[in-house]
Amino acid sequence: MTYSGSTGDFSLLLRWSTDKCVPLVRELTFENAEEFAEEGLPFLLLFHQPDDAVIPQKFKNRIAVELLPERNSINFLTADGSKFTHPLQHLGKTTSDLPVIVIDSFKHMYIWPHDPKTGLETPGLLKQFVADLNSGKLHQDFHAEPNWIKLPETKPEKKEETVSIETVKLDVKDTVATDHIPKDDEKQLGGERTAQVPQSTSPPDSLFRKLAPARTRYTLLRDEL
């Protein structure tokens, strides 16, 4: 393995050495998590079962084919999900849900909406997930205002009937008796129905950003440049 570029071009030399010496997809552990967080790049992270070698390899292959140009803007990582149960719980997942792919933007954590067992075999899905992060679409989608869907109102057939004074009294009594019932329950009384169907909920906050060093802490990556 020989570098054939100009030794005076530091950027080219750095890029070449990074490509040859640093794996494209690295393993996240408790020992190196702070080191990765200090780099300040978002994580594209696969949580997998400890005895699963198939999904991590599919993950690496898909990244090598589609996301190589993104290696300087995002960290590609795998992690033993049985050791990172707290982040999984933070996402509303357990080890029985593995494998799970997420993006940690150091502000929020976004879950890949596809099953990695099948989604990694489909070209473009993982690449689009990263593209949506870069474009801000992930953030916009997860913070979108909910839609309001007005259910069609069923109008009863009009019937001509004689209204007596007893009927009027009964209607007034029923109105007072049901005045305390919430609007959502009016459908049981034949009233107009309105249902709120949210598109999504806000994504969980980032957990890994808490591992990043404080701005007051000395670091070679910042203070020596």
ZAPA-152182 format. One record per atom (N, C-alpha, C): residue in one letter; y, x, z. Coordinates in steps of 0.05 Angstrom, whole numbers, plus 32768, in hexadecimal, padded with zeros to 4 digits. Layout:
[A; [Y; X; Z]]
...
REM end
This chain:
[M; [7FE8; 8011; 8000]]
[M; [8000; 8000; 8000]]
[M; [8019; 8012; 8000]]
[T; [8026; 8013; 7FE9]]
[T; [803D; 8026; 7FE6]]
[T; [8056; 8016; 7FDE]]
[Y; [806C; 801C; 7FEB]]
[Y; [8086; 800F; 7FE5]]
[Y; [8091; 801D; 7FCC]]
[S; [8097; 800E; 7FB8]]
[S; [80A1; 8019; 7F9F]]
[S; [80BE; 8014; 7F9A]]
[G; [80CB; 8007; 7FAC]]
[G; [80E8; 8000; 7FA9]]
[G; [80FA; 8017; 7FB2]]
[S; [8113; 8012; 7FB1]]
[S; [8127; 8026; 7FB9]]
[S; [8128; 8029; 7FD7]]
[T; [8127; 8041; 7FE0]]
[T; [8129; 8046; 7FFD]]
[T; [8145; 8042; 8008]]
[G; [8158; 8040; 7FF6]]
[G; [8173; 803B; 7FFF]]
[G; [817A; 801D; 8001]]
[D; [8168; 800C; 7FF8]]
[D; [816C; 7FEF; 7FFA]]
[D; [815E; 7FE5; 8013]]
[F; [816D; 7FE3; 8029]]
[F; [8161; 7FDC; 8042]]
[F; [8156; 7FBF; 8042]]
[S; [8164; 7FAD; 8035]]
[S; [815B; 7F91; 8035]]
[S; [8141; 7F8E; 8026]]
[L; [813E; 7F9D; 8010]]
[L; [8125; 7F9C; 8001]]
[L; [810F; 7FA9; 8010]]
[L; [8115; 7FBF; 801E]]
[L; [8100; 7FCC; 802E]]
[L; [80F7; 7FBB; 8045]]
[L; [810B; 7FAE; 8052]]
[L; [8104; 7F9C; 8068]]
[L; [80F3; 7F85; 805F]]
[R; [80FA; 7F79; 8048]]
[R; [80EB; 7F63; 803E]]
[R; [80CE; 7F6B; 8036]]
[W; [80CB; 7F83; 802B]]
[W; [80B1; 7F8D; 8023]]
[W; [80A0; 7F92; 803C]]
[S; [80AC; 7F9F; 8050]]
[S; [809C; 7FA6; 8068]]
[S; [8095; 7F8D; 8077]]
[T; [80A6; 7F79; 8077]]
[T; [80A0; 7F60; 8084]]
[T; [8089; 7F52; 8077]]
[D; [808A; 7F51; 805C]]
[D; [8074; 7F44; 804D]]
[D; [8059; 7F52; 8052]]
[K; [805A; 7F6D; 8054]]
[K; [8041; 7F7B; 8057]]
[K; [8037; 7F7E; 8073]]
[C; [8049; 7F7E; 8086]]
[C; [8041; 7F84; 80A2]]
[C; [8040; 7F6C; 80B5]]
[V; [8050; 7F57; 80AE]]
[V; [8051; 7F3F; 80BF]]
[V; [8042; 7F29; 80B1]]
[P; [802D; 7F1E; 80BE]]
[P; [801E; 7F08; 80B2]]
[P; [8030; 7EF0; 80AC]]
[L; [8029; 7EE2; 8096]]
[L; [8039; 7ECB; 808E]]
[L; [8036; 7EB5; 80A3]]
[V; [801E; 7EB1; 80AD]]
[V; [8019; 7E9D; 80C2]]
[V; [800F; 7EAC; 80DB]]
[R; [801D; 7EA8; 80F1]]
[R; [8016; 7EB7; 8109]]
[R; [800C; 7EA3; 811F]]
[E; [7FFF; 7EAE; 8133]]
[E; [7FF4; 7E9E; 8148]]
[E; [8007; 7E9D; 8160]]
[L; [800D; 7E85; 8169]]
[L; [801F; 7E82; 8180]]
[L; [800E; 7E81; 819A]]
[T; [8016; 7E92; 81AD]]
[T; [8009; 7E93; 81C7]]
[T; [801F; 7E92; 81DC]]
[F; [8017; 7E90; 81F5]]
[F; [802A; 7E91; 820B]]
[F; [8037; 7EAC; 820D]]
[E; [8029; 7EC1; 8204]]
[E; [8033; 7EDC; 8206]]
[E; [8049; 7EE2; 81F2]]
[N; [8047; 7ED6; 81DA]]
[N; [805B; 7EDC; 81C5]]
[N; [806E; 7EC6; 81BF]]
[A; [806C; 7EAF; 81CE]]
[A; [807D; 7E98; 81C8]]
[A; [809B; 7E9E; 81CB]]
[E; [80A2; 7EAE; 81DF]]
[E; [80BE; 7EB5; 81E3]]
[E; [80C8; 7EC7; 81CD]]
[E; [80B6; 7ED8; 81C4]]
[E; [80BE; 7EEA; 81AE]]
[E; [80C4; 7EDA; 8195]]
[F; [80B4; 7EC6; 818E]]
[F; [80B9; 7EB6; 8177]]
[F; [80D2; 7EA5; 817B]]
[A; [80D6; 7E9B; 8193]]
[A; [80EE; 7E8B; 8198]]
[A; [8107; 7E9B; 8195]]
[E; [8106; 7EB5; 819C]]
[E; [811D; 7EC7; 819A]]
[E; [8125; 7ECB; 817D]]
[E; [8113; 7EC8; 816A]]
[E; [811A; 7ECB; 814E]]
[E; [812D; 7EB5; 8145]]
[G; [812D; 7E9F; 8153]]
[G; [8140; 7E8A; 814D]]
[G; [8139; 7E79; 8134]]
[L; [8121; 7E7B; 812A]]
[L; [8119; 7E6C; 8112]]
[L; [8109; 7E54; 811B]]
[P; [810B; 7E3D; 810C]]
[P; [80FA; 7E26; 8112]]
[P; [80DD; 7E2D; 8110]]
[F; [80CC; 7E1E; 811D]]
[F; [80AF; 7E21; 811C]]
[F; [80A3; 7E0C; 810A]]
[L; [8092; 7E14; 80F8]]
[L; [807F; 7E02; 80EB]]
[L; [8064; 7E08; 80F8]]
[L; [805B; 7DF6; 8109]]
[L; [8046; 7DFD; 811C]]
[L; [802E; 7DEB; 8119]]
[L; [8016; 7DF7; 8117]]
[L; [7FFD; 7DE8; 8117]]
[L; [7FEF; 7DEB; 8132]]
[F; [7FEC; 7DD5; 8140]]
[F; [7FDB; 7DD4; 8158]]
[F; [7FBF; 7DCC; 814F]]
[H; [7FAB; 7DDC; 8157]]
[H; [7F90; 7DD7; 814E]]
[H; [7F7C; 7DDA; 8164]]
[Q; [7F64; 7DD1; 8160]]
[Q; [7F4E; 7DD5; 8173]]
[Q; [7F46; 7DF2; 8174]]
[P; [7F3F; 7DFD; 818B]]
[P; [7F38; 7E1A; 818D]]
[P; [7F21; 7E22; 817B]]
[D; [7F0F; 7E10; 8176]]
[D; [7EF7; 7E17; 8166]]
[D; [7EFA; 7E0F; 8149]]
[D; [7F12; 7E07; 8141]]
[D; [7F17; 7DFF; 8125]]
[D; [7F22; 7E16; 8115]]
[A; [7F13; 7E1F; 8101]]
[A; [7F1C; 7E34; 80F0]]
[A; [7F24; 7E2A; 80D4]]
[V; [7F1C; 7E12; 80CE]]
[V; [7F20; 7E06; 80B3]]
[V; [7F3D; 7DFE; 80AF]]
[I; [7F48; 7DEE; 80C2]]
[I; [7F63; 7DE4; 80BF]]
[I; [7F78; 7DFB; 80BF]]
[P; [7F76; 7E0E; 80D2]]
[P; [7F89; 7E24; 80D1]]
[P; [7F88; 7E33; 80B7]]
[Q; [7F71; 7E36; 80AB]]
[Q; [7F6F; 7E44; 8091]]
[Q; [7F7C; 7E34; 807B]]
[K; [7F78; 7E1A; 807B]]
[K; [7F85; 7E08; 8067]]
[K; [7FA4; 7E09; 806B]]
[F; [7FAC; 7E0A; 8084]]
[F; [7FC9; 7E0C; 808A]]
[F; [7FD4; 7E26; 807E]]
[K; [7FC6; 7E3C; 8083]]
[K; [7FCF; 7E56; 8078]]
[K; [7FD0; 7E56; 805A]]
[N; [7FBB; 7E4B; 804E]]
[N; [7FBA; 7E4B; 8031]]
[N; [7FD1; 7E3A; 8024]]
[R; [7FD7; 7E23; 8030]]
[R; [7FEC; 7E12; 8026]]
[R; [8007; 7E20; 8028]]
[I; [800B; 7E2D; 803E]]
[I; [8025; 7E3C; 8042]]
[I; [8027; 7E52; 802F]]
[A; [8012; 7E61; 802A]]
[A; [8012; 7E78; 8017]]
[A; [8018; 7E6E; 7FFB]]
[V; [800F; 7E57; 7FF4]]
[V; [8013; 7E4D; 7FD9]]
[V; [802F; 7E41; 7FD5]]
[E; [8038; 7E32; 7FE9]]
[E; [8051; 7E22; 7FE5]]
[E; [8069; 7E2B; 7FF5]]
[L; [8066; 7E39; 800B]]
[L; [807C; 7E3E; 801D]]
[L; [8083; 7E5B; 8022]]
[L; [8078; 7E6D; 8011]]
[L; [807E; 7E89; 8014]]
[L; [809C; 7E8F; 8013]]
[P; [80AC; 7E82; 8002]]
[P; [80C9; 7E88; 8001]]
[P; [80D8; 7E80; 801B]]
[E; [80CB; 7E70; 802C]]
[E; [80D8; 7E66; 8044]]
[E; [80D3; 7E78; 805C]]
[R; [80C4; 7E8E; 8059]]
[R; [80BC; 7E9D; 8070]]
[R; [80D3; 7EA9; 8080]]
[N; [80EA; 7EAD; 8074]]
[N; [8101; 7EB8; 8082]]
[N; [8112; 7EA3; 808F]]
[S; [810B; 7E89; 808C]]
[S; [811B; 7E74; 8097]]
[S; [810B; 7E63; 80AB]]
[I; [80F0; 7E68; 80AD]]
[I; [80E0; 7E58; 80BF]]
[I; [80C7; 7E69; 80C7]]
[N; [80BE; 7E66; 80DF]]
[N; [80A6; 7E74; 80E9]]
[N; [808E; 7E62; 80E5]]
[F; [807A; 7E6C; 80D7]]
[F; [8061; 7E5E; 80D4]]
[F; [804D; 7E66; 80E9]]
[L; [8044; 7E53; 80FA]]
[L; [8034; 7E5A; 8111]]
[L; [801C; 7E47; 8114]]
[T; [8008; 7E52; 8121]]
[T; [7FF1; 7E42; 812A]]
[T; [7FEE; 7E46; 8148]]
[A; [7FE3; 7E32; 8155]]
[A; [7FE0; 7E34; 8172]]
[A; [7FC7; 7E24; 817B]]
[D; [7FB9; 7E2F; 818F]]
[D; [7FA3; 7E22; 819B]]
[D; [7FAD; 7E0A; 81AB]]
[G; [7FA7; 7DF2; 81A1]]
[G; [7FB2; 7DDA; 81AD]]
[G; [7FA8; 7DD5; 81CA]]
[S; [7F91; 7DE0; 81D1]]
[S; [7F86; 7DDD; 81EC]]
[S; [7F96; 7DED; 8200]]
[K; [7FA5; 7E00; 81F7]]
[K; [7FB6; 7E10; 8209]]
[K; [7FD3; 7E07; 820A]]
[F; [7FDB; 7DF6; 81F7]]
[F; [7FF6; 7DEC; 81F6]]
[F; [7FF6; 7DCD; 81F9]]
[T; [7FE9; 7DC5; 820F]]
[T; [7FE7; 7DA8; 8213]]
[T; [8002; 7D9B; 821B]]
[H; [8014; 7DAB; 8227]]
[H; [802E; 7D9F; 822F]]
[H; [803F; 7D98; 8217]]
[P; [8041; 7DAA; 8203]]
[P; [8050; 7DA1; 81EA]]
[P; [8043; 7D8A; 81DD]]
[L; [8029; 7D88; 81DD]]
[L; [801B; 7D71; 81D1]]
[L; [8022; 7D57; 81E0]]
[Q; [8022; 7D58; 81FA]]
[Q; [8029; 7D41; 820A]]
[Q; [8046; 7D39; 8205]]
[H; [8057; 7D4D; 8201]]
[H; [8073; 7D48; 81FB]]
[H; [8076; 7D39; 81E0]]
[L; [8063; 7D3D; 81CE]]
[L; [8062; 7D2F; 81B5]]
[L; [8053; 7D15; 81B5]]
[G; [8048; 7D0E; 81CD]]
[G; [8038; 7CF6; 81CF]]
[G; [801C; 7CFA; 81C4]]
[K; [8012; 7D13; 81C3]]
[K; [7FF8; 7D19; 81B9]]
[K; [7FE6; 7D26; 81CF]]
[T; [7FCC; 7D26; 81CA]]
[T; [7FB9; 7D34; 81DB]]
[T; [7FA7; 7D45; 81C9]]
[T; [7F96; 7D54; 81D6]]
[T; [7F84; 7D66; 81C7]]
[T; [7F71; 7D56; 81B5]]
[S; [7F6D; 7D3D; 81BB]]
[S; [7F5C; 7D2C; 81AA]]
[S; [7F6A; 7D25; 818F]]
[D; [7F84; 7D29; 818E]]
[D; [7F93; 7D24; 8176]]
[D; [7F95; 7D3C; 8163]]
[L; [7F8B; 7D53; 816C]]
[L; [7F8C; 7D6B; 815C]]
[L; [7F7B; 7D68; 8143]]
[P; [7F84; 7D75; 812D]]
[P; [7F9B; 7D86; 812A]]
[P; [7FB5; 7D77; 8126]]
[V; [7FCB; 7D83; 812E]]
[V; [7FE6; 7D77; 812C]]
[V; [7FF9; 7D8C; 8121]]
[I; [8009; 7D85; 810D]]
[I; [801D; 7D97; 8102]]
[I; [8039; 7D8D; 8109]]
[V; [804A; 7D9F; 8113]]
[V; [8065; 7D97; 811B]]
[V; [8079; 7DAC; 8111]]
[I; [8092; 7DA3; 8110]]
[I; [80A8; 7DB6; 810C]]
[I; [80B9; 7DB5; 8126]]
[D; [80BE; 7DCC; 8132]]
[D; [80D0; 7DCE; 8148]]
[D; [80E9; 7DDB; 813D]]
[S; [80FF; 7DCB; 813C]]
[S; [8118; 7DD5; 8130]]
[S; [8129; 7DE2; 8146]]
[F; [811F; 7DE5; 815E]]
[F; [812E; 7DEF; 8175]]
[F; [8143; 7DDB; 817E]]
[K; [8141; 7DC3; 8173]]
[K; [8151; 7DAC; 817D]]
[K; [813E; 7D95; 8182]]
[H; [812D; 7D8F; 816E]]
[H; [811A; 7D7A; 8170]]
[H; [80FF; 7D84; 8166]]
[M; [80EA; 7D75; 816D]]
[M; [80CF; 7D7A; 8162]]
[M; [80C7; 7D62; 8151]]
[Y; [80BF; 7D69; 8138]]
[Y; [80B8; 7D54; 8125]]
[Y; [809B; 7D56; 811E]]
[I; [808D; 7D40; 811F]]
[I; [8070; 7D40; 8119]]
[I; [806C; 7D3B; 80FB]]
[W; [805B; 7D4B; 80EF]]
[W; [8054; 7D46; 80D3]]
[W; [8045; 7D2C; 80D1]]
[P; [804E; 7D19; 80C1]]
[P; [8042; 7CFE; 80C1]]
[P; [8027; 7CFB; 80B3]]
[H; [801B; 7D12; 80AB]]
[H; [8002; 7D11; 809D]]
[H; [7FEC; 7D1D; 80AE]]
[D; [7FD3; 7D15; 80A8]]
[D; [7FBC; 7D21; 80B5]]
[D; [7FB7; 7D3C; 80A9]]
[P; [7FB9; 7D52; 80B8]]
[P; [7FB4; 7D6C; 80AD]]
[P; [7F99; 7D70; 809F]]
[K; [7F85; 7D61; 80A8]]
[K; [7F6B; 7D64; 809C]]
[K; [7F6B; 7D5D; 807F]]
[T; [7F7C; 7D4A; 8077]]
[T; [7F7D; 7D42; 805B]]
[T; [7F98; 7D4A; 804E]]
[G; [7FAD; 7D49; 805E]]
[G; [7FC8; 7D4E; 8053]]
[G; [7FCC; 7D6B; 8049]]
[L; [7FBE; 7D7E; 8055]]
[L; [7FC1; 7D9A; 804D]]
[L; [7FB3; 7D9F; 8031]]
[E; [7FA3; 7D8C; 8029]]
[E; [7F96; 7D8E; 800F]]
[E; [7FA7; 7D82; 7FF9]]
[T; [7FBD; 7D75; 8000]]
[T; [7FCF; 7D68; 7FED]]
[T; [7FE7; 7D7A; 7FE8]]
[P; [7FEA; 7D84; 7FCF]]
[P; [8001; 7D96; 7FC9]]
[P; [801B; 7D88; 7FCE]]
[G; [802E; 7D96; 7FDA]]
[G; [804A; 7D8C; 7FDC]]
[G; [8050; 7D7E; 7FF6]]
[L; [803D; 7D74; 8005]]
[L; [8043; 7D66; 801D]]
[L; [8050; 7D77; 8033]]
[L; [8043; 7D8E; 8038]]
[L; [804E; 7DA0; 804C]]
[L; [8068; 7DAC; 8043]]
[K; [806A; 7DB3; 802A]]
[K; [8083; 7DBE; 801F]]
[K; [809A; 7DAA; 8021]]
[Q; [8094; 7D91; 801D]]
[Q; [80A9; 7D7C; 8020]]
[Q; [80B2; 7D79; 803D]]
[F; [809F; 7D7C; 804F]]
[F; [80A6; 7D7B; 806C]]
[F; [80BA; 7D90; 8073]]
[V; [80B7; 7DA8; 8069]]
[V; [80CA; 7DBE; 806E]]
[V; [80E4; 7DB9; 8060]]
[A; [80E2; 7DAE; 8047]]
[A; [80FA; 7DA8; 8038]]
[A; [810B; 7D93; 8046]]
[D; [80FE; 7D7F; 8052]]
[D; [810C; 7D6A; 8061]]
[D; [811A; 7D75; 8079]]
[L; [810F; 7D8A; 8085]]
[L; [811C; 7D97; 809C]]
[L; [8135; 7DA5; 8092]]
[N; [8133; 7DB4; 807C]]
[N; [8149; 7DC4; 8072]]
[N; [8160; 7DB2; 8068]]
[S; [8159; 7D9B; 805D]]
[S; [816E; 7D89; 8053]]
[S; [817A; 7D77; 8068]]
[G; [816E; 7D76; 8080]]
[G; [8178; 7D65; 8095]]
[G; [816C; 7D49; 8095]]
[K; [815A; 7D44; 8082]]
[K; [814E; 7D2A; 807F]]
[K; [813D; 7D23; 8098]]
[L; [812F; 7D36; 80A3]]
[L; [811F; 7D30; 80BB]]
[L; [8131; 7D26; 80D2]]
[H; [8147; 7D33; 80D6]]
[H; [8159; 7D2B; 80EB]]
[H; [8165; 7D10; 80E6]]
[Q; [816C; 7D0A; 80CD]]
[Q; [8178; 7CF1; 80C6]]
[Q; [8164; 7CDA; 80C9]]
[D; [814B; 7CDF; 80BF]]
[D; [8137; 7CCA; 80C1]]
[D; [8130; 7CC3; 80DD]]
[F; [812E; 7CD7; 80EF]]
[F; [8126; 7CD1; 810A]]
[F; [813C; 7CC5; 811A]]
[H; [8155; 7CC7; 8111]]
[H; [816B; 7CBB; 811F]]
[H; [8177; 7CA3; 8110]]
[A; [8168; 7C99; 80FC]]
[A; [8171; 7C83; 80EC]]
[A; [8175; 7C6A; 80FE]]
[E; [8189; 7C59; 80F7]]
[E; [818D; 7C40; 8105]]
[E; [8176; 7C2D; 80FE]]
[P; [816D; 7C1E; 8111]]
[P; [8157; 7C0B; 810C]]
[P; [8160; 7BF5; 80F9]]
[N; [814D; 7BEB; 80E9]]
[N; [8152; 7BD5; 80D8]]
[N; [814E; 7BBB; 80E7]]
[W; [815E; 7BA7; 80DF]]
[W; [815A; 7B8D; 80EB]]
[W; [814E; 7B7B; 80D5]]
[I; [8138; 7B6E; 80DC]]
[I; [812A; 7B5D; 80C9]]
[I; [812B; 7B41; 80D4]]
[K; [8137; 7B30; 80C5]]
[K; [813A; 7B14; 80CE]]
[K; [8123; 7B04; 80C2]]
[L; [8113; 7AFA; 80D4]]
[L; [80FB; 7AEB; 80CC]]
[L; [8104; 7AD0; 80C0]]
[P; [80F6; 7AC6; 80AC]]
[P; [80FE; 7AAC; 80A0]]
[P; [80FB; 7A96; 80B5]]
[E; [810F; 7A85; 80B5]]
[E; [810F; 7A6F; 80C8]]
[E; [8100; 7A57; 80BC]]
[T; [80EE; 7A4C; 80CB]]
[T; [80DF; 7A34; 80C3]]
[T; [80EF; 7A1B; 80CA]]
[K; [80F7; 7A0D; 80B6]]
[K; [8107; 79F5; 80BB]]
[K; [80F5; 79DC; 80BC]]
[P; [80F5; 79CE; 80D2]]
[P; [80E4; 79B6; 80D4]]
[P; [80EE; 79A0; 80C2]]
[E; [80DB; 7990; 80B9]]
[E; [80E3; 797A; 80A8]]
[E; [80F3; 7966; 80B8]]
[K; [8108; 795C; 80AA]]
[K; [811A; 7949; 80B7]]
[K; [810C; 792D; 80B7]]
[K; [810C; 7920; 80CD]]
[K; [8102; 7905; 80CF]]
[K; [8117; 78F3; 80DB]]
[E; [8119; 78DC; 80CF]]
[E; [812C; 78C9; 80DA]]
[E; [811F; 78BB; 80F2]]
[E; [812E; 78BC; 8107]]
[E; [8124; 78AF; 811F]]
[E; [813B; 78A5; 8130]]
[T; [8136; 7892; 813F]]
[T; [814B; 7886; 814F]]
[T; [814E; 7896; 8169]]
[V; [8167; 789E; 816E]]
[V; [816D; 78AD; 8186]]
[V; [8176; 789B; 819C]]
[S; [8168; 789B; 81B2]]
[S; [816F; 788A; 81C9]]
[S; [817E; 789A; 81DD]]
[I; [818A; 788D; 81F0]]
[I; [8198; 789B; 8205]]
[I; [8185; 78AB; 8216]]
[E; [816C; 78A2; 8219]]
[E; [8158; 78B1; 8228]]
[E; [8152; 78CB; 821B]]
[T; [8151; 78CB; 8200]]
[T; [814B; 78E4; 81F1]]
[T; [8161; 78F8; 81F5]]
[V; [817A; 78EF; 81F4]]
[V; [8191; 7901; 81F8]]
[V; [8190; 790E; 8213]]
[K; [818A; 78FE; 8227]]
[K; [8188; 7909; 8243]]
[K; [8172; 791E; 8244]]
[L; [815B; 7919; 8237]]
[L; [8145; 792B; 8238]]
[L; [814C; 7946; 822A]]
[D; [815B; 7944; 8213]]
[D; [8163; 795C; 8205]]
[D; [8176; 796D; 8216]]
[V; [8188; 7961; 8224]]
[V; [819A; 7970; 8236]]
[V; [818B; 797D; 824C]]
[K; [8177; 796F; 8257]]
[K; [8167; 797B; 826D]]
[K; [8157; 7993; 8263]]
[D; [814C; 7991; 824B]]
[D; [813C; 79A7; 8240]]
[D; [814D; 79C0; 823A]]
[T; [8166; 79BB; 8232]]
[T; [8179; 79D1; 822C]]
[T; [817F; 79E0; 8246]]
[V; [8184; 79D2; 825B]]
[V; [818A; 79DF; 8274]]
[V; [8172; 79EE; 827F]]
[A; [815B; 79E3; 827B]]
[A; [8142; 79F0; 8286]]
[A; [813B; 7A09; 8278]]
[T; [8141; 7A0A; 825E]]
[T; [8139; 7A22; 824E]]
[T; [8150; 7A34; 8249]]
[D; [8167; 7A30; 8256]]
[D; [817F; 7A40; 8250]]
[D; [817B; 7A5D; 8259]]
[H; [8169; 7A61; 826C]]
[H; [8164; 7A7C; 8277]]
[H; [8151; 7A8C; 8266]]
[I; [8143; 7A80; 8252]]
[I; [812F; 7A8E; 8243]]
[I; [813C; 7AA2; 822F]]
[P; [8133; 7ABA; 822F]]
[P; [813F; 7ACE; 821C]]
[P; [813D; 7AC6; 81FF]]
[K; [814F; 7AD1; 81EF]]
[K; [8150; 7ACA; 81D3]]
[K; [8136; 7AD0; 81C5]]
[D; [8129; 7AE6; 81CD]]
[D; [8110; 7AEE; 81C0]]
[D; [80FA; 7AD9; 81C2]]
[D; [80FC; 7AC8; 81D7]]
[D; [80E7; 7AB4; 81DB]]
[D; [80EE; 7A9A; 81CE]]
[E; [8105; 7A98; 81C0]]
[E; [810D; 7A7F; 81B3]]
[E; [80FA; 7A76; 819D]]
[K; [80EB; 7A89; 8192]]
[K; [80D8; 7A82; 817D]]
[K; [80C3; 7A6E; 8187]]
[Q; [80BD; 7A6F; 81A2]]
[Q; [80AA; 7A5C; 81AD]]
[Q; [80B6; 7A41; 81AF]]
[L; [80D1; 7A3F; 81AE]]
[L; [80DE; 7A25; 81B0]]
[L; [80E8; 7A1C; 8195]]
[G; [80E0; 7A29; 8180]]
[G; [80E8; 7A21; 8165]]
[G; [8103; 7A2B; 815C]]
[G; [810F; 7A3F; 816B]]
[G; [8129; 7A4A; 8164]]
[G; [8127; 7A5F; 814F]]
[E; [813E; 7A6B; 8147]]
[E; [813E; 7A80; 8133]]
[E; [8132; 7A9A; 813E]]
[R; [8123; 7AA8; 812D]]
[R; [8115; 7AC0; 8137]]
[R; [8121; 7AD8; 8129]]
[T; [8128; 7AEC; 8139]]
[T; [8132; 7B05; 812F]]
[T; [8123; 7B1C; 813C]]
[A; [8118; 7B2E; 812C]]
[A; [8108; 7B44; 8137]]
[A; [8114; 7B5E; 812F]]
[Q; [8114; 7B71; 8142]]
[Q; [811E; 7B8B; 813C]]
[Q; [8106; 7B9E; 8137]]
[V; [8107; 7BAA; 811F]]
[V; [80F1; 7BBD; 8118]]
[V; [80FD; 7BD8; 8113]]
[P; [80FB; 7BEA; 8126]]
[P; [8107; 7C05; 8123]]
[P; [80F7; 7C15; 810F]]
[Q; [8105; 7C25; 80FF]]
[Q; [80F8; 7C37; 80EC]]
[Q; [80EA; 7C4D; 80FB]]
[S; [80F7; 7C58; 810F]]
[S; [80EB; 7C6E; 811E]]
[S; [80FA; 7C72; 8138]]
[T; [80EF; 7C83; 8149]]
[T; [80FC; 7C8A; 8162]]
[T; [8105; 7CA6; 8161]]
[S; [8116; 7CAE; 8173]]
[S; [8121; 7CC9; 8173]]
[S; [810A; 7CDD; 8179]]
[P; [810A; 7CF3; 816B]]
[P; [80F4; 7D07; 816F]]
[P; [80F7; 7D15; 818A]]
[P; [80E2; 7D1F; 8195]]
[P; [80E4; 7D2D; 81AF]]
[P; [80F5; 7D46; 81AC]]
[D; [8102; 7D4D; 81C2]]
[D; [8112; 7D66; 81C3]]
[D; [8100; 7D7E; 81C1]]
[S; [810B; 7D94; 81B7]]
[S; [80FC; 7DAD; 81B4]]
[S; [80F4; 7DB8; 81D0]]
[L; [80DC; 7DC1; 81D2]]
[L; [80D3; 7DCF; 81EA]]
[L; [80D5; 7DED; 81E7]]
[F; [80D0; 7DF7; 81CF]]
[F; [80CF; 7E14; 81CB]]
[F; [80EB; 7E21; 81CC]]
[R; [8100; 7E12; 81C9]]
[R; [811A; 7E1E; 81CB]]
[R; [8120; 7E27; 81E7]]
[K; [8112; 7E1B; 81FA]]
[K; [8115; 7E23; 8216]]
[K; [810B; 7E3F; 821B]]
[L; [80FA; 7E49; 8209]]
[L; [80EF; 7E64; 820B]]
[L; [8102; 7E79; 8201]]
[A; [8116; 7E71; 81F1]]
[A; [8129; 7E84; 81E6]]
[A; [813A; 7E91; 81FC]]
[P; [8140; 7EAA; 81FA]]
[P; [8150; 7EB7; 820F]]
[P; [816C; 7EAC; 8211]]
[A; [8177; 7EAD; 8228]]
[A; [8193; 7EA3; 822C]]
[A; [81A6; 7EB5; 821D]]
[R; [81BD; 7EAA; 8216]]
[R; [81D1; 7EBA; 8207]]
[R; [81DC; 7ED1; 8218]]
[T; [81D9; 7ED0; 8232]]
[T; [81E3; 7EE5; 8243]]
[T; [81CF; 7EFB; 8247]]
[R; [81B7; 7EF7; 823C]]
[R; [81A2; 7F0B; 823F]]
[R; [81A4; 7F20; 8229]]
[Y; [81A1; 7F39; 8230]]
[Y; [81A2; 7F4F; 821C]]
[Y; [818A; 7F4D; 820A]]
[T; [818E; 7F4F; 81F0]]
[T; [8178; 7F50; 81DD]]
[T; [817F; 7F62; 81C6]]
[L; [816B; 7F71; 81BD]]
[L; [816F; 7F84; 81A7]]
[L; [8175; 7F75; 818D]]
[L; [816A; 7F5D; 818A]]
[L; [816E; 7F4E; 8172]]
[L; [818B; 7F46; 816D]]
[R; [819B; 7F43; 8183]]
[R; [81B6; 7F3A; 8181]]
[R; [81CA; 7F50; 8188]]
[D; [81C6; 7F5D; 819E]]
[D; [81DA; 7F6E; 81AA]]
[D; [81DC; 7F8A; 819C]]
[E; [81C7; 7F91; 818D]]
[E; [81C8; 7FAC; 8180]]
[E; [81CF; 7FAA; 8163]]
[L; [81D5; 7F92; 8159]]
[L; [81DC; 7F8F; 813D]]
[L; [81FA; 7F8E; 8139]]
REM end
